[in-house]
Amino acid sequence: MGRALVHPSSALNWCKLPTTWGTFRAAFSTAGLARLEFPGGKPVAECPDCKVPLTPAQRRWKLATARALHPLLRGARPGALPPLDTGHATVFQRRVWAQLSAIACGQTRSYGQVARAIGRPLAARAVGAACGANPIPLLVPCHRVIAGDGSLGGFSGGLEWKRRLLALERRQ
C-alpha cells in the first residue's frame, strides 16, 4: 500500500459516505483525507450537516475514499486511496501508522510486534496509543493490531467493529 502520508493544511471539509454498514463521515483538508469516523459513533468534530462544499480535489478524494471503503467492508483489499493527511501527527505516530499499512489484509500483529518492527521494542503501550490516535481507521488498518495474549485490545470504532472487520478479512 504505497501511498504518501502528507502534511495538513487549513480547515476540514466534511462529507458523508453511505455504505451497507452505515454512513461514515470523512473530513478532507487541502492535503487529503484527514479523518474517517464510523457510523453510529460519537462525532469527534462538528460537522454542520456537511454543507461546506468540497473542492474539486476533495470530491475526487471522496470518491477514492468511498471506492476504498466498499471492498474493505467486504473483507477485501482496497484499491487506490486518496492522499492521507497525517501531518498533525508526531513522527512516532506516523512510523506506527506506516507499519500498520504494511500489515496484509487478513493478518494481525501484536502491539509488541509493531513496536519491534519500528525499532522500538519497549514501546508496545505507545504503539497502542498511536493506534488509538489514528484518525483514519480502516484505511490505516489499526484494527489489525491485537494484544500480545491474542485478545482484541482496543479500537476507536469499538470492539464490535474490530471483531466484524477481522472476521471478514479472515474469510478472504
N, C-alpha and C positions, 0 to 999 in steps of 0.2 A: 504494500500500500504506500507507494512513494508519492506522498503529497507534501506540499510545503505548509508548515505552520508559520503563519505570518503575524506581524505586529498590528495592534489595534489602531484605529483612528477614532473618529468622532462618536457621536451618539448612535444608539442602536435603532434600527427599524425592525419591528416585529411583524410576523405573519403567522397564520395558522396553516398546518399541514394535516389534512384529514387522512386517516388510514383506517383499515379494518379494525384496528385495535384502539381507536380513539383519535382525537385530534392533538397532535403535538404542536408546540409553539416554538418557532425559530426566531432568533434575533441575528440580524446582519449589521455589521459595521461597514465602513467603506473598504475594509480589507478582506472581509469574508464572513463566514458563519462564526458567530461569537458565542451563541448559547443554543441549546436544544433542550426543551422541557417536555416531560412525559405527560400524557393525558391524565387528567384527574388529580395531578399533584398540585400542591400549593405553589402558585407562581412566585418565582424568585424576584422578578421585576415587574413593574407596572406595564401593562400593555393595553392602552386605552382603545379596545376593540380593534387593534392592529390597523388603525386608519391612516397612519402616515404612509404615503405611497413609497414603494420600493423603487430604487433607481433601476435603470436597465440592467446593470451588472448584478444587482441584488435579485432581480427577477430570474436571471439565468441561474444564480446560485440557489434560489428557492427551488427551481425545477431540478437541479442536480441533487439537492438535499432530498427531495421527495423521491427521486429515482433511486437514491441510495437506501432510503428508509424501507421501501417496499420489499426488496429482496431480504434485507436484514430481518424483517418481521416474519419472513418465511424460513429463516434459518440459513439463508444463502449469503454468499459474498456480495457486497455492494459493488456497483460499477464505479464510474468516476465520481469523485467527490468535489464539492466546491472548495475553494481555499478556506482553511480553518484559521480563524483569528484567535491566537492564544498569546498575543503579545503582552497581555496584562499579567501573565503567569511568571513565576520565578523560573530560573534556569533549571532548578531541580525538578519542578513540576513538568516542564517541557521535556526533560530527559525521560521521566517516567511515562508521560503520555506517548512519546515516540516509541518507547518499548512496548507499551500496550498495543499500539498499532501494528506491531510485528507479531503479535500472538494470532495464530491462524484461527479461522472460524472453526468452532467445534473443539478447540483446545482450551485448557485453562493453565494458569500459573499461580503459584502462591505469592503472597506479598514478599516473602523472603527470596523467592526465585527472581522476582523482578528486581529486588534490591541488589542481588548478586549480579544480575545481568547489566546493571548500570554502574557496576563497580563500587557500590556502597553496601556491602554485605550486612552491616548492622542497622540498616535504615528501613527495616520492614514496616515499622509504625509510620514512618514518614512517607513511605510509598502508599500506605493506606490513606493517609491524609491527602496525598496528591490525587489519589483515585476519587476521594470524596469531594475534592475541589474541581474535578473535571467538569467543565461547563458544556461539553459536547458528548454526553454519553451516547452509546451505540456506535457513533462514527469513530470515536476514540473509545475502544471497547473495554471499559473498566469492568464490565460485567464478567469478563473472562478471568478476573483475578479473585482467588479464593483464599481462605485461611490455610495455614500450614497443616492443620489437622483434617483438612478436607471439607470443613463446614463452609458455608457460603460467605461469611464475613458480612460486610455491609454493601449497600448500593443506593445511590442517590434516587433512583426511581422506585425503591422499595424492594424487599426481598422477593415478593411475588413476581415482579417483572424479571428479576435476575433468574429465578427458577425457570420461568417460561422461556426466556431467551436461551439459556444454556440447554434446556431440553430440546428446543427447536434445532439448535446448532448440532447437537449430538446425533440427531436423526439424519442429517445430511451426509 
